[in-house]
Amino acid sequence: MQKVKFHAEIFREGEQYVGLCPELNVSSFGDSIKEAKRSLHEAVEAFVEECELMGTLDEVMEEAGFIKQDSTWMPRKAVVRQVLSVG
């Protein structure tokens, strides 16, 4: 399997913690932050493995904004990250 580094966001929804990889729109959950991270890691790993089996990994990663450096897919780097609002 190719190496992929990805951003992980963990937030709380009720009694559960949700882990999200925003670039790939992959999420998972757990009863703790640690469990949500582990579960997200497994979900991203399964996503990457499935893309490799289908022969679409390079296309999917490029469309998601990842850049391949040597043999590792790296997420794009934000210049600015902030919360905005409308209304």
VMD Tcl script that draws the C-alpha trace (Angstrom):
set ca {
  {0.00 0.00 0.00}
  {1.21 3.51 -0.81}
  {1.96 5.84 2.09}
  {-0.56 8.65 2.65}
  {-0.30 11.43 5.22}
  {-3.62 13.11 5.97}
  {-5.25 15.71 8.18}
  {-7.48 14.45 10.96}
  {-10.17 16.50 12.68}
  {-11.76 15.13 15.83}
  {-14.94 16.63 17.21}
  {-17.68 15.62 19.57}
  {-21.22 14.70 18.53}
  {-23.30 13.87 21.58}
  {-21.57 11.04 23.43}
  {-19.36 10.06 20.48}
  {-16.16 11.49 19.04}
  {-16.05 11.78 15.26}
  {-12.83 11.60 13.28}
  {-12.81 13.23 9.84}
  {-10.27 13.38 7.02}
  {-11.70 16.44 5.24}
  {-9.68 16.10 2.00}
  {-10.98 12.58 1.34}
  {-14.36 13.04 3.03}
  {-13.71 9.91 5.09}
  {-15.00 9.76 8.65}
  {-15.39 7.36 11.53}
  {-16.16 7.55 15.24}
  {-15.33 6.23 18.68}
  {-16.17 6.53 22.37}
  {-12.94 8.46 23.03}
  {-10.57 10.71 21.09}
  {-8.04 7.89 20.92}
  {-10.66 5.44 19.61}
  {-11.92 7.98 17.03}
  {-8.34 8.50 15.76}
  {-7.75 4.76 15.49}
  {-11.07 4.23 13.76}
  {-10.37 7.08 11.31}
  {-6.93 5.64 10.55}
  {-8.55 2.28 9.74}
  {-11.20 3.95 7.55}
  {-8.62 5.93 5.56}
  {-6.48 2.81 5.20}
  {-9.47 0.87 3.82}
  {-10.29 3.76 1.46}
  {-6.72 3.85 0.10}
  {-6.60 0.05 -0.28}
  {-9.89 0.05 -2.21}
  {-8.70 2.85 -4.51}
  {-5.51 0.88 -5.18}
  {-7.53 -2.25 -6.03}
  {-9.68 -0.23 -8.44}
  {-6.61 1.43 -9.97}
  {-7.88 4.92 -9.15}
  {-5.65 5.99 -6.25}
  {-3.50 8.49 -8.18}
  {-6.56 10.14 -9.74}
  {-8.46 10.31 -6.42}
  {-5.50 11.73 -4.52}
  {-4.76 14.37 -7.14}
  {-8.42 15.44 -7.27}
  {-8.39 15.75 -3.46}
  {-5.40 18.11 -3.66}
  {-2.69 15.72 -2.48}
  {0.84 15.98 -3.88}
  {3.08 12.96 -4.32}
  {6.54 13.48 -2.83}
  {8.81 10.51 -3.49}
  {6.55 7.59 -2.56}
  {4.30 9.49 -0.10}
  {1.05 11.32 -0.80}
  {1.09 14.60 1.16}
  {-2.00 16.74 1.88}
  {-2.16 20.26 0.53}
  {-0.98 22.97 2.90}
  {-3.44 25.73 3.72}
  {-2.17 29.28 3.49}
  {-4.98 30.46 5.79}
  {-7.34 28.43 7.94}
  {-10.08 30.20 9.85}
  {-13.77 30.07 10.68}
  {-15.94 32.44 8.64}
  {-19.67 33.11 8.79}
  {-22.53 34.27 6.61}
  {-25.84 35.84 7.58}
}
mol new
graphics top color blue
foreach p $ca { graphics top sphere $p radius 0.5 }
foreach p [lrange $ca 0 end-1] q [lrange $ca 1 end] { graphics top cylinder $p $q radius 0.2 }
display resetview
